[in-house]
Amino acid sequence: MTTPVGADPAVVGPYLASALDDDRWRTVTVELIAAGMSNLTYVVTPEGGSPDEAVILRRPPTGAVLKTAHDMAREHRVITALGPTPVPVPRTLHLCTDESVLGAPFYVMERVVGVHVVQAFPPGYADEPEQRRAVGEGLVDVLADLHLVDYAAVGLADFGRPEGFAARQVRRWTQQWEATRDQDRPNLDALAARLAETVPQAQRSSIVHGDFRLDNCLLDPGLPGRIKAVLDWEMSTLGDPLTDLGLTLVYWPEAGEDRPATLSPVTTLSGFPTRREVAERYARRTGTDLTDLNWYVGFAFFKFAAIIAGILARSAAGAMAGKDVAGYAERIDPCIELGRAALDDGAI
């Protein structure tokens, strides 16, 4: 068996046996299940153990990375803090900050067995419209639960700087766009300027996930609508919760639409709540005023356009070897137009 890059079983096994005080872990198998430019995720199973006994190991990508973008201690901290709350997260088991072990910090958490939906539901799962509605409503409710967590009470009072969060986000992504221009795009410049001039006053601050969407969650195999775990907390911080809702709506196409920022067409299936229904359910759960929601949707489209432009720029510079970026450029202008439309008439 090929040794997975970044998590040598001969190192991981003895380390876990000591860290978890359980000699069953001395010999393990390690399988890489998520790679790319994000954090690396491995399934670690003790020799002779069943899949139910496996755990998950997370570490930064190998090679040179920005530590602030792949902070394992930070990701471990927020998941651990959320453990006692209504937000479903895996149980954390161990954090290692000693880089001499695997060459980078890493942490270990329980493996949650659930349905991971990217482009489609598995055959036989959530076949009925009412089940699909339950999935959609479950996602909204978990997002609301996250934003209702008293972050100071769970030890996260210093997890971010919520004051001025939205304005800083606009500046950050505008700078990102300016640093990685794939070509001259005056309409994107205009959208950035308009967002900067119209930043709404935050109603409150909360823990924000930073990339909350269906494929960053695991669903209960036996009960569609129950979210078993929210994953990928690497972008989480304290900030304006409506930035989370705005991005979730960008990733929520409806039937008959061809939205360029869509990663998954699942929400177009019959039964799923509309974006308006999503927003209204969230507002009822959290007591949030949706008057300024159009700004947050517009910002989410701008951010998505800036990300795509950055990918194109890195590809042109030869820094995206093996990554297919065909069709990416054609997604930017529609994102700009949808962002402008959200600001103009509140279209979500």
QUIPE-V150611 format. One record per backbone hydrogen bond with DSSP energy under -1.0 kcal/mol. NH is the residue of the N-H (numbers start at 1). CO is the residue of the C=O. Records with the same first field share a line. If there is no record, write none. Layout:
BEGIN
NH: CO ; CO
END
This chain:
BEGIN
7: 4
11: 8
12: 8
13: 9
15: 11
16: 12
17: 13
18: 14
19: 15
20: 16
22: 17
25: 22
26: 23
29: 45
31: 43
33: 41
34: 41
40: 59
41: 34
42: 57
43: 31
44: 55
45: 29
47: 27
49: 46
53: 50
54: 51
55: 44
56: 109
57: 42
58: 107
59: 40
69: 66
72: 70
75: 71
76: 72
77: 73
78: 74
79: 75
80: 76
81: 77
82: 78
85: 82
93: 108
94: 108
96: 106
101: 98
103: 99
106: 96
107: 58
108: 94
109: 56
110: 91
115: 219
125: 122
132: 128
133: 129
134: 130
135: 131
136: 132
137: 133
138: 134
139: 135
140: 136
141: 137
142: 138
143: 139
144: 140
145: 141
146: 142
147: 143
148: 144
149: 146
151: 149
154: 150
155: 152
156: 151
159: 156
165: 162
168: 164
169: 165
170: 166
171: 167
172: 168
173: 169
174: 170
175: 171
176: 172
177: 173
178: 174
179: 175
189: 185
190: 186
191: 187
192: 188
193: 189
194: 190
195: 191
196: 192
197: 193
206: 239
208: 237
216: 213
217: 214
218: 229
219: 115
220: 226
226: 223
228: 218
229: 218
230: 88
231: 216
236: 233
237: 208
239: 206
243: 240
245: 241
246: 242
247: 243
248: 244
249: 245
250: 246
251: 247
252: 249
257: 254
262: 259
268: 265
269: 266
272: 269
278: 274
279: 275
280: 276
281: 277
282: 278
283: 279
284: 280
285: 281
286: 282
287: 283
293: 290
295: 292
296: 292
297: 293
298: 294
299: 295
300: 296
301: 297
302: 298
303: 299
304: 300
305: 301
306: 302
307: 303
308: 304
309: 305
310: 306
311: 307
312: 308
313: 309
314: 310
315: 311
316: 312
317: 313
318: 315
319: 314
323: 320
328: 325
331: 328
332: 329
335: 331
336: 332
337: 333
338: 334
339: 335
340: 336
341: 337
342: 338
343: 339
344: 340
345: 341
346: 342
END
